[in-house]
Amino acid sequence: MNSQLNPQPQSPVPTVGGYQDFQFLYFSQLSKRTVCAGKITDRIGKVADLVFKMADPYPDAVGILIDHGWGKPNEFVPWDKVVKIEDDAFFVAKREDGTPYPPFVDQPGWILVQEHLMGQTILDIDGRRTEVVNDVHLLESKCRMLLVHVDISFNGFLRKWGLGWLTWIKDQFISWKFVQPLSVEDKGTDTVSLSITRKRIKNLPSEDLADALEELKGEEQQAVFSALDSDKAAEVLIEAEPRAQRQLVANLRKERARTILSEMSAPQLAALFAVLPHDDLTEMMALLPPDQASRVNAIISQRDITARTLLSLDYIAVAKETKVGDLLKQVRATKPDSQALSYIYVVASDNVLLGVVDLRDAILASEVTVLGDMMVHPVVAAQADDAWEDLTEMFAKYHFRSMPVVDAKDHLLGVINHKDVLKGTSPREHVLR
C-alpha cells in the first residue's frame, strides 16, 4: 500500500513557469554531488544542502549550500546562478570577480532539506508519530526546482546510503501540501508535522490511511480512526491488516460500529468477521440486520461459496430503447453507489439480460444514441451456482470491474464486484486460518 502518501506515477506534475521539460530528482541523489564553476575540472566543493523558500503550493529552491571540508567556510550559491544539473555534477556560474560565493545567511521562511527534513519523524495533526522522512522528491525544470513530496519508503533509506539499486518496492510519497510549513527558525526540532484536517483525511486513499493506522497503537490509533466518516472508516477497515482490524473493532462503540458495518457488503463483512475473536464476531453479527447477518453467516460457513451468495443488488439496468441522455439523467437523479457506475445493463421487459454498455462509452456518446444500438452482446455473465474458484478465474481472465449474475434463463439477478472476489483470499480460507 502506498501513502500520500502518493506513488510517483499517480502524483500530479506541478506546472513550472510554463516549461515543458522537467525531471524528477531525489535529494539523496544530489547530496554530496560535486559542484563546478564552469568546467568539470573547476571543482569548488560538494552539495551540503539545498535551500528552499516557502511558497504556495510548493517550496521553491533559492540556492545550494556548498561544503569545502577541512574547516573551510561554506558557500551559498543562489539558484539563479545554477547553470545545469548533470549526473555527475552541478554546474554554476563563476562570480565576475573570481571570488568565492558568500557564506549562507539565514532568511525568514527558508528551509534546508538535509537539516530540517531528512531523517525527521513525521507526526499527524495531534502530534502522533507515523513515519520517517527517508528522502525528498524534487521537480526540476530549467531554471527552477520545486520540493513536491517527502518519501517515507524503504527505498528512500536505501538511496540515502547509496544502495538505490536494491529498490524492489514502490516509493511512498506524502505530497508537500500535507506537510506543515517549516522554517530555519525551527532548528533543533526533530519532527515534521502533517497538516491534514478531517476534510482532507477523507480525500486520502484508504490504503494509505490503513497503512498509517497500522503504525499507531492504542489511543493514538483510535483517535485517528474516530476522525473518519463512516464510509471512509469502512473502506480503511477493509484495507487494514488483520491485526489492525481486530484492534479497531475491539474499541468501537456499538452505534459507531453499526454505522460503519452498514457501509460494507456481505463479502467484505465476512472477510472482516473471519479474523475476529469469537466474542467480537458475535457482538458485531448482532448489529447487522437479520437478512444481512444470514448472508454473512452463509459466506463464512458454506463449504462452497457461490455467485448467488456474493451478488449485490447495486446496479443500473435499463431497457434497450433508452437514450443516452435519459440514462445520464437517471444516474444523476438516483446517485447510485460508486461501484454500480462501471457498467449499464440492458434488459428486456422480463429482466432478461440482453447486453452491457460501459458507462465511459455512454458519457462520450451522443445523448440521442439508443443504448440498444451500442450495447455489447452476448454478455459474459456468471451463473448463480458458479463456485468461488470459477468466479476468480473469470475476473482474472476478463479484468471486469463487476460481472452480472444470471439464472438458467438469463434473468439478471445482480452483480458481483471484483474486489469481493479477488481481494486477498476467499472468506473460506480466512476461516481456515
C-alpha positions in Angstrom: 0.0 0.0 0.0 1.1 3.5 -0.6 1.0 6.8 1.1 0.1 10.3 0.0 1.1 9.4 0.7 1.4 9.0 -3.2 3.5 7.0 -5.6 5.2 9.0 -8.3 3.2 7.7 -11.3 -0.1 8.8 -9.7 1.2 12.2 -8.5 0.2 15.3 -10.4 3.0 17.1 -12.2 3.1 20.7 -11.0 3.2 23.4 -13.7 6.6 25.1 -13.5 6.7 28.5 -15.1 5.2 27.2 -18.3 8.2 24.9 -19.0 7.5 21.6 -20.6 10.9 20.0 -20.0 11.3 18.6 -16.5 12.9 15.8 -14.4 12.2 14.3 -11.0 15.2 14.0 -8.7 15.8 12.8 -5.2 17.7 14.8 -2.6 19.7 11.7 -1.7 21.0 11.6 -5.3 22.1 15.3 -5.2 23.6 15.4 -1.7 27.4 15.4 -1.8 27.3 15.8 -5.6 30.3 17.8 -7.0 29.7 21.5 -7.8 31.8 23.0 -10.6 32.1 26.7 -11.5 32.3 26.5 -15.3 34.1 23.3 -16.5 34.1 19.9 -14.9 37.7 20.5 -13.9 36.8 23.6 -11.9 35.5 21.9 -8.8 34.7 24.2 -5.9 33.1 21.8 -3.5 30.2 19.4 -2.9 26.5 19.9 -2.2 25.9 20.0 1.6 22.3 21.0 1.4 19.6 22.6 -0.8 17.8 25.6 0.4 14.1 26.3 -0.4 11.8 29.2 0.3 8.2 28.6 1.4 5.8 29.2 -1.5 2.3 28.0 -2.5 1.8 25.3 -3.5 5.4 24.0 -3.4 8.6 25.4 -1.9 10.9 26.9 -4.5 14.7 26.4 -4.5 16.7 29.5 -3.6 20.2 28.1 -3.5 22.8 25.5 -2.9 24.9 25.2 0.3 28.4 24.1 -0.7 30.7 22.3 1.7 34.5 22.6 1.1 35.6 20.4 4.1 38.8 20.8 6.0 37.2 23.6 8.2 36.8 26.0 5.3 33.7 28.2 5.3 30.8 27.1 3.3 29.4 29.0 0.2 25.9 29.8 -0.7 25.2 29.8 -4.4 21.9 31.5 -5.4 19.7 29.3 -7.5 19.7 31.7 -10.4 23.5 31.0 -10.7 22.8 27.3 -11.3 23.6 26.6 -15.0 22.6 23.0 -15.2 22.4 19.7 -13.3 24.0 16.6 -14.7 24.5 13.1 -13.4 28.0 13.8 -12.1 27.9 17.5 -11.1 26.1 20.7 -10.5 27.4 23.5 -12.8 27.2 27.1 -11.5 28.3 30.4 -13.0 31.6 31.9 -11.8 31.5 35.1 -10.0 32.7 38.0 -12.1 35.4 39.0 -9.7 36.5 35.3 -9.3 36.0 35.3 -5.6 34.0 32.5 -3.7 30.3 32.9 -3.1 29.4 34.3 0.4 28.6 32.0 3.3 25.0 31.0 4.0 22.9 33.5 5.9 19.5 32.5 7.3 16.4 34.2 5.9 12.8 34.1 7.2 10.8 31.3 5.6 13.7 29.3 4.3 14.2 25.6 4.9 17.2 23.3 4.4 16.4 19.8 3.2 19.2 17.9 5.0 18.9 19.9 8.2 15.1 20.2 8.6 13.6 17.2 6.7 15.9 14.2 6.1 15.5 11.6 8.8 12.8 13.6 10.7 9.9 11.9 12.3 6.5 12.7 10.7 3.7 13.5 13.1 0.0 13.8 12.5 -2.1 16.8 13.4 -2.3 15.7 17.0 1.4 15.1 17.4 1.3 11.3 17.0 4.2 9.6 15.2 3.5 7.9 11.9 6.6 7.7 9.6 10.1 9.0 9.0 11.3 11.1 6.1 13.9 9.0 4.2 14.2 11.2 1.1 12.8 14.3 -0.5 11.3 14.2 -4.0 12.1 17.2 -6.2 10.9 18.5 -9.6 13.5 20.4 -11.7 12.6 22.3 -14.8 15.2 24.5 -16.5 15.5 27.5 -14.2 13.5 26.2 -11.2 13.4 23.4 -8.7 10.3 22.6 -6.5 10.0 20.4 -3.4 7.0 18.3 -4.2 7.0 15.2 -1.9 8.7 13.6 1.1 9.4 9.9 0.6 8.8 7.6 3.5 9.5 4.3 1.8 12.4 2.0 2.5 13.7 2.9 -1.0 14.5 6.3 0.3 16.5 4.8 3.1 18.5 2.7 0.6 19.1 5.7 -1.7 20.3 7.7 1.3 23.0 5.1 1.8 23.9 4.7 -1.8 22.0 1.5 -2.2 19.3 2.7 -4.6 20.0 -0.2 -7.0 18.4 -2.5 -4.4 15.0 -1.0 -4.8 12.2 -3.6 -5.0 9.1 -1.8 -3.7 7.2 1.3 -4.8 8.1 4.7 -3.4 5.7 6.1 -0.8 5.2 9.8 -1.1 3.5 12.4 1.1 2.6 15.4 -1.0 4.1 18.6 0.3 0.6 20.1 0.6 0.1 17.8 3.5 3.3 18.8 5.3 3.1 21.7 7.7 5.3 24.7 6.7 8.6 24.8 8.5 11.4 27.4 8.5 15.0 27.7 9.6 13.8 29.2 12.9 12.6 25.6 13.8 16.2 24.5 14.0 16.6 22.0 16.8 13.3 20.2 16.3 13.3 16.6 15.2 9.8 16.2 13.8 7.8 17.2 10.8 4.1 17.7 11.1 1.3 16.8 8.8 -1.4 19.5 8.2 -4.2 17.0 7.4 -7.6 18.2 8.5 -10.6 15.9 8.9 -11.8 17.2 5.5 -8.5 16.3 3.8 -8.3 12.9 5.5 -11.4 11.9 3.6 -9.6 12.6 0.3 -6.6 10.4 1.1 -6.5 6.9 -0.3 -8.0 4.3 2.1 -4.9 2.1 1.6 -2.7 4.9 2.8 -4.8 5.6 5.9 -4.8 1.9 6.7 -1.0 1.9 6.5 -0.8 4.8 8.8 -3.2 3.3 11.3 -1.2 0.0 11.4 1.8 2.0 12.7 -0.2 3.6 15.5 -1.1 1.9 18.8 -3.9 2.1 21.4 -5.4 5.6 21.9 -3.5 7.1 19.1 -4.9 4.6 16.6 -8.4 5.1 17.9 -8.2 8.9 17.8 -7.2 8.9 14.1 -9.9 6.3 13.2 -12.6 8.2 15.1 -11.9 11.3 12.8 -13.1 9.4 9.8 -16.6 9.4 8.4 -18.4 6.1 8.5 -17.9 5.4 4.8 -14.2 6.2 4.9 -13.8 4.2 8.1 -15.4 1.2 6.4 -13.0 1.5 3.5 -10.0 1.8 5.8 -11.2 -1.2 7.9 -11.4 -3.3 4.8 -7.9 -2.4 3.7 -6.2 -2.8 7.1 -4.2 -5.9 8.1 -6.0 -8.4 10.4 -4.1 -7.3 13.5 -5.2 -3.7 13.0 -8.7 -4.8 12.1 -9.0 -6.7 15.4 -7.7 -3.7 17.3 -10.1 -1.2 15.7 -13.2 -3.4 16.1 -12.4 -4.2 19.7 -12.6 -0.5 20.6 -15.7 0.5 18.6 -18.8 1.8 20.3 -21.9 -0.1 19.4 -23.6 2.7 17.4 -20.4 3.7 15.7 -19.8 0.1 14.7 -23.4 -0.3 13.4 -23.0 2.7 11.0 -19.6 1.5 9.8 -20.8 -2.0 9.2 -23.7 -0.7 7.2 -21.3 0.7 4.6 -19.8 -2.8 3.9 -21.0 -5.5 1.6 -21.7 -9.1 2.8 -18.5 -10.5 1.4 -16.5 -7.6 3.0 -18.2 -8.3 6.3 -17.5 -12.0 6.1 -13.8 -11.3 5.4 -13.6 -9.0 8.4 -15.5 -11.2 10.8 -13.4 -14.2 9.8 -10.4 -12.7 11.5 -12.2 -11.5 14.7 -12.1 -13.3 18.1 -15.3 -15.2 18.8 -16.7 -12.7 21.3 -16.2 -9.8 18.9 -17.6 -11.7 16.0 -20.8 -12.5 18.0 -21.1 -8.9 19.1 -20.6 -7.5 15.5 -23.0 -10.0 14.0 -25.7 -8.9 16.4 -25.5 -5.4 15.0 -26.5 -6.5 11.4 -30.0 -6.6 10.1 -31.2 -10.3 10.1 -31.1 -10.7 6.3 -27.5 -9.3 6.1 -26.4 -11.5 9.1 -27.8 -14.5 7.3 -25.8 -13.8 4.2 -22.6 -13.2 6.1 -23.1 -16.4 8.1 -23.7 -18.3 4.8 -20.4 -16.9 3.3 -18.4 -17.8 6.4 -19.9 -21.2 7.0 -20.6 -22.6 3.5 -18.0 -25.0 2.2 -18.6 -24.0 -1.4 -19.3 -20.3 -1.9 -21.4 -19.5 -5.0 -22.2 -16.4 -7.1 -25.7 -16.3 -5.6 -24.2 -15.8 -2.2 -21.9 -12.9 -3.3 -24.2 -11.0 -5.6 -25.1 -7.3 -5.0 -28.3 -5.5 -6.0 -26.4 -2.2 -6.6 -26.5 -2.0 -10.3 -28.2 0.0 -13.1 -30.4 -1.8 -15.6 -32.4 -0.1 -18.4 -34.5 -1.0 -21.5 -32.7 -1.2 -24.8 -34.8 1.7 -26.2 -33.3 4.1 -23.6 -31.4 7.0 -25.0 -28.0 8.1 -23.5 -29.4 11.4 -22.4 -32.2 9.8 -20.4 -29.7 7.4 -18.9 -27.4 10.1 -17.7 -30.4 12.0 -16.1 -31.3 8.8 -14.3 -27.8 8.3 -13.0 -27.6 11.9 -11.7 -31.0 11.7 -10.1 -30.6 8.3 -8.3 -26.9 8.8 -7.3 -26.1 5.1 -7.1 -23.2 3.6 -5.2 -19.9 4.3 -7.0 -19.3 0.6 -7.6 -22.5 0.4 -9.5 -21.3 3.1 -12.0 -19.0 0.9 -14.1 -21.5 -0.7 -16.4 -25.1 -0.2 -17.6 -27.0 -3.5 -18.1 -29.6 -3.6 -20.9 -32.5 -5.8 -20.1 -35.8 -6.9 -21.7 -39.2 -6.3 -20.0 -38.9 -9.6 -18.1 -35.4 -8.7 -16.9 -33.6 -11.0 -19.3 -30.1 -9.7 -19.8 -29.6 -8.5 -23.4 -26.3 -6.6 -23.4 -24.0 -4.3 -21.5 -22.7 -0.7 -22.0 -19.5 0.7 -20.4 -20.6 3.9 -18.7 -17.5 5.7 -20.0 -18.6 4.9 -23.6 -22.1 6.2 -22.8 -20.7 9.5 -21.5 -18.8 10.1 -24.7 -21.7 9.2 -26.9 -24.4 11.5 -28.3 -27.4 12.0 -26.0 -29.7 10.7 -28.7 -27.9 7.4 -29.1 -30.0 4.4 -28.2 -28.3 2.0 -25.8 -29.6 -1.0 -27.7 -27.5 0.2 -30.7 -24.3 0.5 -28.7 -24.5 -2.4 -26.2 -22.1 -5.3 -26.3 -23.7 -8.7 -26.6 -23.7 -11.6 -25.8 -22.7 -10.7 -22.3 -20.1 -12.5 -20.2 -22.0 -13.4 -17.1 -21.7 -15.7 -14.1 -24.3 -18.3 -13.4 -26.0 -18.2 -10.0 -24.4 -21.5 -8.9 -20.9 -20.8 -10.1 -18.3 -21.6 -7.4 -15.8 -19.2 -6.0 -12.9 -20.7 -8.0 -14.9 -20.2 -11.2 -15.6 -16.6 -10.4 -11.9 -15.9 -9.6 -10.9 -17.4 -12.9 -13.5 -15.3 -14.8 -12.4 -12.0 -13.2 -8.7 -12.8 -13.8 -9.4 -13.6 -17.4 -11.6 -10.7 -18.4 -10.5 -8.0 -15.9 -14.0 -6.7 -15.4 -14.8 -4.3 -12.6 -18.0 -6.1 -12.0 -19.8 -9.0 -13.5 -23.6 -9.8 -13.9 -25.1 -12.9 -12.3 -27.9 -14.6 -14.2 -30.1 -17.7 -13.7 -30.6 -20.6 -16.1 -33.0 -18.4 -18.2 -30.6 -15.4 -18.3 -32.7 -13.3 -15.9 -30.4 -10.7 -14.3 -30.2 -11.5 -10.5 -27.5 -9.0 -9.5 -23.8 -8.3 -9.9 -20.5 -9.3 -8.3 -17.8 -6.7 -7.7 -14.3 -7.7 -8.4 -13.0 -6.6 -5.0 -15.3 -9.0 -3.3 -13.8 -11.9 -5.2 -10.2 -11.0 -6.0 -9.1 -9.1 -2.9 -6.8 -11.3 -0.7 -8.1 -14.8 -0.1 -11.6 -16.2 -0.1 -13.6 -16.0 3.1 -13.4 -19.7 3.4 -9.6 -19.5 3.5 -9.8 -16.8 6.1 -11.9 -19.1 8.3 -9.4 -21.9 7.9 -6.6 -19.7 9.0 
